[in-house]
Each structure stands twice: as structure tokens, then as C-alpha cells.
């Protein structure tokens, strides 16, 4: 293949690659993601590159539909989705999965929040830290603690702190996690539905 043909091929592929990625994920209009830590998050570790948002449109479809993932994530945030109907006072913090490499931000995040808010439940979408290399994120004073767990605990604490402002009953806050986001078999790494509930709801 000649140099000219290689350059022509790259020119054709570049727009497609750029259209699938953005510098960072943003929630839909009307919603704002908020950093959960002031300044640099605790136990910050190097990641593989800047956060990107990628939509799988032709390959790896789920139920015949495209889906979006983000990663790596070094700046954890939360996005609050208020109930669209009668407010039940219940809130659910949602942790998307992605094997600690990515976050399936719509399939296991925003779509779940749409479902919950339609039932009168406040949804808090957690964009927790994932290093983007497939390794379970570990940090803190204990080798078996994780950045993801720190982010989960911090998010749940903030939801409790803002309960009155967001019209939430602080005794009716639950968590919902998918795959890595709801890992309970080995709670020492990422116990979104185990240690967080135990520590914060006891």
C-alpha cells in the first residue's frame, strides 16, 4: 500500500472515530453532574488517558440498540435525577458496571434512572473512578480497599446530607449496582450492595 493510499484511508476513518468520542461524558440537558470530592480525590492513582465517551453504533449492539460507555474516569461525579411524577421520598444510587475499565453509562445508568424516576424515585447516578486498564482499583491505607468503594461511600453520604433539600427520606436510600458496580461475591473490593449498606444504613 502506498503512502498516499494510507493517508487517504486515515482521512476517511478519522471523522468516524471522532464522531464516536467526546472529551468527557455529560448528562442530557437539564441535568448537571457534580464532583463528589473537593479538589483532588483521595488516593488518586495514574490512569491510562483522558476520559472519553464512546457510542457503539454498529458492533456490540445490545438488544439491537447502540450504547455508550465512558472511561477511564479519574474525577468521580454524581448526577441527580428527580422524580417525574409523585415523589415517594425514596432514592436509589445507581452504579453502572464495566469491569473496572469502563462505565456503561446509559445502558446501566441513565436508562435505569429514567425507569426509577418514572416511579417517583430520586435517582443518583454515580460516575465512580475506573482506571481503564481492567484492573480492580485499589487504594487507601489497606491494600484491599478501593477507589470505587471510597466514591460509593462518599456519594451515599452526600445523598444523606442533601436529603431534606432533595425531598428524600434519609431512611429510604438504596443502592443498585451492575456487574462491577454491584459486586457482592467478594465484598472486600467493591461492595456497593454490602459494605456500603452495612456501614451507612445500620
N, C-alpha and C positions, 0 to 999 in steps of 0.2 A: 504494500500500500504506500502510495506516495505521500510526501509531507502535505501537499495541497489537499488531498482527499481526507487525510486525518484531520486537518484543520476544519474542513467543511463538515465532517461528521461531528466534531466537537461543537461547532456553531449551531448545528441542528439540535443536539442534545441539551445544550445549556439552558435554553428557555424552559424546557420541560422540567429540568431539575430545579430551577429557580422557582417555578410556579408551585412546586410541591412543598417548598420550605419557606419558613419565615424566620425572622431573627429570634423571636420568642413567642410563646403562646399567649393569646389574650382571650378573655371570655367574650361572649357575644355582647352586643350593645345593651347598655343598661345595667351591666354588672361590672364590678371592679374587684380585682384581686389585690389583697393587702399582704404585705410582708409580715410574717409572724414573729420575726426576731428583729430587735432594734440593732442596726449595724450588721456586722458580720455574724452569721450563725455560729453557735458553739461547735467546737470540734470540726471546723471546716477542713476539708481534705481536697487535694487536687482532683480535677475531673478531666475527661478526655477532650473537651472543647466547649464552645458556646452552646447555649440551649437553642434547639431548633424545633420547629413544628412541621411534621411530615404527614401528608394525607396519602394513604394507599388507595389509589383510584382504580387500578386495573389488575394488580396482583394482590393476593392475600385478602380478598374481599371477605366480609363477614355477613352471612345471610344475604349475599348478593349485593351488599352495600359497601361503599368506601368508609374508611375510618381513619382517625387522626391519632398520632402518638407524638409525645414530646420527650426530649431528653438530650443530653444529660441535664439534670436540674441541680443547681448549686444554691439557688436562692428560693427557699420554700415560701409558699404563699397559701392563702385561703381565700375562697370566693363564696360569698353568702348569697343563696337563692331563697328569697322569701316565698311563702305560700301564695298560690294564685287564687285560692278560694278561702274558705273559713279557716282561720289559724287554730290548729289543735293544741298549740303550745309545745308540741314535740319537735325535736331537732335530731337530725342524723348527720354525722360527719362521714363523708364518703372518701375512701382511699382506693384509687384505681390501682390495677395490677400492671405488671410489665417486667417481672423477673429482675427487679433492681437495675435494669438497664434503661427502660423507658417507662412512661406512664400512658396507658390507653385512655387519654383524657376525655374523649367523647363517649366511646362505647361503654366504658366503666366509670364514667364521671358525669359529664353534663347531661347525657341521656337519662341517667339514673336520677339526677336532680330534677329533671323535668317531670319524671314519674312521681317522685316524692312530693314535690311542691303542689302538684295537681290534687294530692290527697290531703292538703292542709299542713304539710310538714315542712319546716325550715330545713334546707339542705346546705351543708357547708362542705365545699369541695376542697380537699387537701391536695396541694401540689407539693409533695414531700421530696426530700433530696434523694436522687438516684445518680450514681457516679457514671453510668453509661457504659460500663465495661462488663456488666453481668455478674460482678462480684457483690456479695452481700455487704452493704456498707457497715463498717464497724468503727466506732469512735468512743470517746468518753474514757473515764478512769478505769472502766472494766473492759477487758478485751471482747466480751460477748455483748456489750451494749451497742446500739446502732444510732446513726444519724436519723434514720427513718423513725425510730421509736421516740427520739427526742422531739422530732417535729410533730408526731402524733400527740404526745402528751402536752406539748405547748399549744397546739390547736385546740384540743379539748379544754384546756384551762382557759383559753381566750373566749371560747363559746360560753363557758360558765360565767366568766367575768362580764360579758356583754348580754347575759340572759335577759335582764329586765329591758334593756334598750331594744333588743331584737324580739321581744314578746315571746320568750321561751321559758318554759318551766325548767329550772335547773335540775330537777329530779327526773326529767323526761328527755335526756340526751343519750342517744345511742351511737354506735359506730357500725359501718358497713364496709367491708373490705373485699377486694377481689384478688385471688392468687397471692402474689407477694404482699399486697395491701391488706390481706386478711389472714396472714399466716398464723395458724394456731397450733400446728403439729409440733413446732419447735419454738415455743414462746420466748426463748432467750434471745432470738434475733429480732422478730418483728411481730409482737403480739397485739396487734390492733384490737382484736376481739377478746383478749385475755388479760394481759397486764394492765392495759390502759383502763379497762373496765374495773379491774380489781383495785387499782390504785386510786382512781378518780371517782368511783361510784360506791365505794364501800361506806 
